[in-house]
Amino acid sequence: MKKAFQFSVLLSIALSTQVLAQDAPIFPKGEKSTNVHNVGDVWLHHLSNADTIFKYNIAVATFAPGARLDWHIHPGRQQLLITAGVGYYQERNKPLETVHKGDVVKCQPGVEHWHGATPDNGVTYLAITAPQPTKWLERVSDEAYFSNKKNGMGSITTEQQIIELSKQKWLWMADKNADTLASLFHEKSVFVHMGGSWGKDRELEIIKSGGIHYKKADIHEVSVNIMDNTAILLNKITLLAVVGGNEVTNPFMVTEVYLKEGGRWVLGSLSFTKLLNP
């Protein structure tokens, strides 16, 4: 009986180890890219460079949830082998496609397209690319990115789009992702806290340095009011933050004002009103 129990334990450990080994990444994650041609966190690891015999580059790209590349063109060609997660791929004037582990995407030469993770899932792929330099185009609009989110009517509403963007903003703030937030914040944006108000540059510096670390925002209620190219979102949240080295939890009503510019929504104002009751 004791031997049978020991064998059962050893078998469980072996199976668990095998599962963990299967889930572990094959290649290193690499370095986090600067947010020049992408939104969100993207890591890149070059495996092999093109030479006179093998005329293609091979790299591994890892995208955090919500991360995506700008529109771009490969003058040569590229194939993406999805190794983990769930992602998006879209060609200009064609429907958005969802890709999964095991899928192969062929990016045709000269075709405008973009790809990245979904809002809720990260994605990793092996990219096999012709050595010609990539031609980068404009940012992916929020409409294009969130269009795969469905509601009961069959397509995402503008209100849902703003809600999704606001959720991503809290995640970027928790991760101190100043580069992505810099793209989200309007140049003239205003931030109103209990201790004062300031503009974009100071808010980004505070986030980057950890002067205020927005660790977690639990959203209890949310509403959106759309007026032409302006959206006002009200969030009733419980915010876990680190301020001046001290961890604090407070209930807030947060007012967020978004402006639509160049086909995408940017944050124009963020203000916190502390609530007396949770």
Protein Blocks (a to p, Z undefined) as FASTA:
>chain_A
ZZmmmmmmmmmmmmmmmmmmmmpcfbdebjaddffkbgcjdddddfbdcdfklgcddddd
dddehiacdddddfkbcddddfedjdddddehiacddddehiacdddehiacdddddfkb
ccdddddddfbdcdddddddfklmmmmpccfkopacfklmmmmmmmmmmmmmmnopaklm
mmmpcfkbccddfkbccdfklmmmmmmnomaacfbacdfbdcdddehjaccddddddddd
deehiacddddddddddddeehiacdfbdcddddfbZZ
